[in-house]
Amino acid sequence: MGVSHILSSCARVFNHCVILFDPLFNHSASATLPSRSSSAMLTRAKGDLEMIEFARIPIGTGGAAICARCQPSTAILHTSSDEILSCVKRVAQRAEGSGSPNVLLDGAEPFRHPSLPAILSGARAAGVERIAMVTDAGALGVADNASGSISAGLRQIHVPLFGSDSRSHDALTHAGTFDTSCTGIARFQSAAERMGVEVLAIGVLPLCVHNLADAAAIVAVFARLGAAAVRLIGDDSSTSRSHIRAACETGMVNGVWVWHEGDPSPQHSSLADHRRGPIRLVEAAS
């Protein structure tokens, strides 16, 4: 398969992902996906695909996207709900006149935050349109947490996996297990389907020396779980490029867009298009 054919396939998958993201947070129970002729194609004047922007709101430290072998111990500390909501309100104020803002709760496991319900309701009250969170998803598989979170406004989960099976993932994660994460993703999606609400699961693959060789297989797992896209973070060394390329191509053949957050390298032009995802994360100013 030539590079031009690969990039052409990437563009088609990217178009599909953008269509999915645009109507995602319509809170109507009858929300439906738009056709390709709708404004959801989100193209700029120069023809570049537009990414939906999320402000990253730190709610603490010691989150799920940290390899346990790279960083053996990590303290979980939560930011106060008042400080978090103050940041959310500043994001909302800056977005006035340019549409409703979107936020991603990150930095610590949100479901361990004692004030999560108040944070979600406060974000909605501030005018936030799309609420996402980085989570191991384990809590979403318990009782009615999935439906309750969706009712509270959660529409997107970013779930880290470190391995393609329970043995490899559980050896590298600080939080949850492979099985509980997979169950949580499935419960989140099934609850949303019952409620008639569009949601998305996005895979997060924290690359490091301990799981590089497993990267393509992890992307295949995310595809089987119904993830709309996979975000690669971390290792960007020259030795990782072949594994990143394999992960991207695995996503393409499975209809899942894969992108790697990092600086593009002119020596690896075949990965250039995979530096862009259907969303763009920006740091919320303090």
C-alpha positions in Angstrom: 0.0 0.0 0.0 1.5 3.3 -1.1 1.8 6.4 1.1 -0.7 8.4 -1.1 -3.2 5.6 -0.7 -2.7 5.5 3.1 -3.1 9.3 3.4 -6.3 9.2 1.2 -7.7 6.5 3.5 -6.7 8.6 6.5 -8.7 11.6 5.1 -11.8 9.5 4.6 -11.6 8.1 8.2 -11.0 11.6 9.5 -14.0 12.9 7.7 -16.1 10.2 9.4 -14.8 11.1 12.8 -15.6 14.8 12.4 -19.1 13.9 11.5 -19.4 11.9 14.7 -18.1 14.6 16.9 -20.2 17.5 15.7 -23.7 16.4 16.9 -22.4 14.4 19.8 -23.6 16.7 22.5 -27.1 17.5 21.3 -28.9 16.8 24.6 -32.2 16.0 22.9 -33.3 12.4 23.3 -33.9 12.3 19.5 -30.4 13.4 18.5 -29.3 11.9 15.2 -26.2 12.1 13.2 -26.2 14.5 10.3 -25.7 13.6 6.6 -22.4 14.3 4.9 -24.0 17.3 3.2 -24.6 19.0 6.6 -22.4 21.6 8.3 -20.9 18.9 10.4 -18.2 18.4 7.8 -16.5 21.5 9.5 -14.2 22.6 6.6 -12.2 25.8 6.7 -11.8 28.1 3.7 -8.5 26.4 2.7 -10.0 23.0 2.9 -8.4 21.9 6.1 -10.5 19.9 8.4 -11.5 21.8 11.5 -11.0 20.2 15.0 -13.4 20.7 17.9 -11.6 22.4 20.7 -11.7 21.1 24.3 -10.2 23.1 27.3 -8.3 20.7 29.5 -9.4 21.3 33.1 -7.0 19.8 35.7 -9.0 18.3 38.6 -6.1 16.8 40.4 -3.0 14.7 39.9 -2.3 11.0 39.7 -4.6 10.1 36.8 -5.0 6.9 34.9 -2.7 7.7 31.9 0.6 7.0 33.8 2.6 3.8 33.3 3.1 2.1 36.6 6.6 0.9 35.6 7.7 4.3 34.3 6.4 6.0 37.4 6.0 3.3 40.1 4.1 5.5 42.6 1.8 8.4 42.1 -0.2 10.2 44.7 -3.8 11.0 43.9 -4.6 14.5 44.9 -7.9 16.3 43.9 -8.3 20.0 43.3 -11.2 21.6 45.2 -14.5 21.8 43.3 -14.6 25.6 43.8 -11.2 26.0 42.0 -12.3 23.6 39.2 -15.6 25.5 38.6 -13.8 28.8 38.8 -11.6 27.6 35.9 -14.7 26.3 34.0 -16.4 29.7 34.3 -13.3 31.5 33.0 -13.3 29.1 30.0 -17.0 29.8 29.4 -16.5 33.6 29.7 -13.7 33.5 27.1 -16.0 31.6 24.8 -18.8 34.1 24.9 -19.8 35.1 21.4 -18.0 32.2 19.7 -20.3 29.3 20.8 -20.6 27.1 23.8 -17.3 25.8 25.3 -16.2 22.2 25.7 -14.2 20.9 28.7 -12.1 17.8 29.4 -11.7 16.8 33.0 -8.2 15.4 33.4 -5.3 14.9 35.8 -6.9 12.6 38.3 -9.6 9.9 38.2 -12.8 12.0 38.1 -15.0 9.3 39.7 -12.8 9.4 42.8 -13.4 13.1 43.2 -15.8 13.6 46.1 -17.6 16.5 44.4 -17.9 15.1 40.9 -21.8 15.6 40.8 -21.4 19.2 41.7 -18.6 19.7 39.2 -20.7 18.3 36.4 -23.8 20.3 37.3 -21.8 23.4 37.8 -20.2 23.0 34.3 -23.6 22.6 32.7 -24.9 25.7 34.6 -21.9 27.7 33.3 -22.9 26.9 29.8 -20.5 24.1 28.9 -21.8 22.2 25.9 -19.6 19.2 25.8 -18.2 17.5 28.9 -15.5 14.9 28.6 -13.3 13.2 31.0 -10.2 11.0 31.1 -11.1 8.0 33.2 -10.3 4.3 33.6 -14.1 3.8 33.1 -14.3 1.2 35.9 -16.9 3.2 37.8 -19.1 3.3 34.7 -19.6 -0.4 34.9 -21.0 -0.3 38.4 -24.8 0.0 39.1 -26.4 2.9 37.3 -23.3 5.1 37.2 -23.2 5.1 33.4 -26.8 6.4 32.9 -26.4 8.8 35.9 -23.3 10.3 34.4 -24.9 10.7 31.0 -27.9 12.4 32.7 -25.5 14.7 34.4 -24.0 15.8 31.1 -21.1 13.5 30.4 -20.9 12.8 26.7 -17.3 11.7 26.0 -14.8 9.4 27.8 -11.1 9.1 27.1 -10.0 5.7 28.4 -6.4 4.7 28.7 -5.3 1.2 27.9 -1.6 0.1 28.4 -1.9 -3.4 27.0 -4.0 -5.5 24.6 -5.1 -8.0 27.3 -5.5 -8.2 31.0 -2.1 -9.5 31.7 -0.2 -6.8 29.9 -2.5 -3.9 30.8 -2.9 -4.7 34.5 0.9 -4.9 34.9 1.3 -1.3 33.7 -1.7 0.5 35.2 -2.1 2.3 38.5 -5.9 2.2 38.3 -8.6 -0.3 37.5 -8.1 -3.4 35.4 -8.4 -4.3 31.7 -11.7 -6.1 32.3 -13.3 -3.2 34.3 -12.2 -0.6 31.7 -13.7 -2.7 28.9 -16.9 -3.2 30.9 -17.2 0.5 31.7 -16.8 1.5 28.0 -19.5 -1.0 27.0 -21.9 0.1 29.8 -21.4 3.7 28.9 -22.3 3.1 25.3 -25.2 0.8 26.0 -26.7 3.2 28.5 -26.5 6.0 26.0 -28.2 3.9 23.4 -31.1 3.1 25.7 -31.4 6.8 26.6 -31.2 8.0 23.0 -28.1 10.1 23.6 -25.1 10.3 21.4 -21.8 9.7 23.2 -18.3 8.8 22.2 -15.5 6.7 23.7 -12.0 7.7 22.7 -9.1 5.4 23.4 -6.0 6.8 25.0 -2.7 4.9 24.4 0.1 6.2 26.6 3.2 5.0 24.7 6.3 4.0 26.5 9.1 1.4 26.2 7.0 -1.1 28.0 4.1 -1.3 25.5 5.4 0.0 22.2 5.4 -3.4 20.6 1.8 -3.9 21.6 0.6 -0.6 20.2 -1.1 -1.9 17.1 -2.9 -4.7 19.1 -4.1 -2.1 21.6 -5.6 0.0 18.8 -7.4 -3.2 17.5 -8.9 -3.7 21.0 -10.2 -0.1 21.1 -11.8 -0.8 17.6 -13.5 -3.9 19.0 -14.8 -1.8 21.9 -16.4 0.7 19.6 -14.0 3.6 20.2 -14.5 6.4 17.6 -10.8 7.4 17.7 -7.5 6.6 19.5 -5.2 9.3 20.9 -1.5 8.3 21.2 0.5 10.1 23.8 4.1 9.9 25.0 7.1 8.2 23.3 8.1 10.0 20.1 11.6 8.6 19.7 12.9 7.4 16.4 12.6 3.8 17.6 8.9 4.3 18.2 8.0 5.5 14.7 7.4 2.0 13.1 5.1 1.1 16.0 3.2 4.4 15.7 2.8 3.8 12.0 1.5 0.3 12.6 -1.0 1.6 15.1 -2.2 4.2 12.7 -2.6 1.7 9.9 -4.4 -0.7 12.2 -6.9 2.1 13.0 -7.5 2.8 9.4 -8.3 -0.7 8.4 -10.7 -0.9 11.4 -12.4 2.5 10.7 -10.9 4.2 13.7 -8.9 7.4 13.4 -5.6 7.3 15.3 -3.5 10.4 16.0 -0.3 11.0 17.9 0.2 14.1 19.9 3.7 15.4 19.2 5.8 17.5 16.9 5.7 16.4 13.2 9.0 15.1 11.9 10.0 15.9 8.2 11.8 12.6 8.1 8.5 10.8 8.7 6.1 12.5 6.3 3.9 9.4 6.2 2.8 10.2 9.8 2.1 13.9 9.2 -1.6 13.5 8.9 -1.7 11.5 12.1 -0.7 14.6 14.1 -4.2 15.9 13.8 -7.2 14.4 15.6 -10.9 15.2 15.5 -10.5 17.2 18.7 -7.8 19.6 19.8 -6.9 19.9 23.5 -5.8 23.2 24.9 -4.8 24.1 28.4 -7.3 26.1 30.3 -5.6 29.3 31.5 -5.5 29.7 35.2 
